[in-house]
Amino acid sequence: MGGLPEDSSHVTGEAVDVGRTDAAYWFAQHGARFGLCQTYANEVWHYELAVDPGGTCPAPKEDASAG
């Protein structure tokens, strides 16, 4: 992290921020099916491609500054 905005995982198509609680809850339950995992514990809305579809998501990092 800490790169240029145009290098953001959102811009490259590898991350998505989801809306309200219902959407975040759905992603928490089903995101790994698509390879999408919550990557930061303090951002329940932020999901990134982190595993192969159907894989097991790693534990989220504390926050984006954790690397």
N, C-alpha and C positions, 0 to 999 in steps of 0.2 A: 504494500500500500504506500501511500504518500507520493505516488507518481502524478503524472499530468492527468487532467480530467479526461482527455481523449483516450487514455489508456485504461480507464475504469472498466471493471468487469461488466458494468451495465452497458457501456458503449460497445464492448466486444461481443455482447450477446450471451455472456456467461453468468449473469446475475439478474435477479428480478426483485423488486420490492412489492410486496402484496399489501392490499388494503387492510381493512378492518379485522377485528379479532376472528371472525368466522373464517376468513380466507387464510389467515396465519395458522389457525388451528387445523384447517384442511391440509395445508402444506406440511405441518408437523406430522400429520398422520400418513400422508401419501406422497410427499415430495421425493423420497428416496426411490420410489418406483420409477421416477423420471431422472434420477441422478441429482436432484436438487436438495441441498441440505442447508439448514440454518447454520451460518458460519460464525456468527457472533452472538454470545449470550445476551448482550444488552440490546440487540436489534432483532426482535421477534418477527419483524416484517421482511428481513433480508435473507434471501436464499441464493445460493450459488451452485453451479455444476461442480460437484465435489467427488462424486463416485460414479461408477458405471451404473446405468439404470438397473434398479433392483438391488443395488449394493447396500451396505450398512453405513450410515452417516457417522463421521467422527464426532466426538464431543465438540460443541462450539467453543471457540476461543473466547476469552473474557470480553474483548472488544477489538476494534480494528487496529489499535496501536500495538496489539500483541503479535503483530506480524502476519 
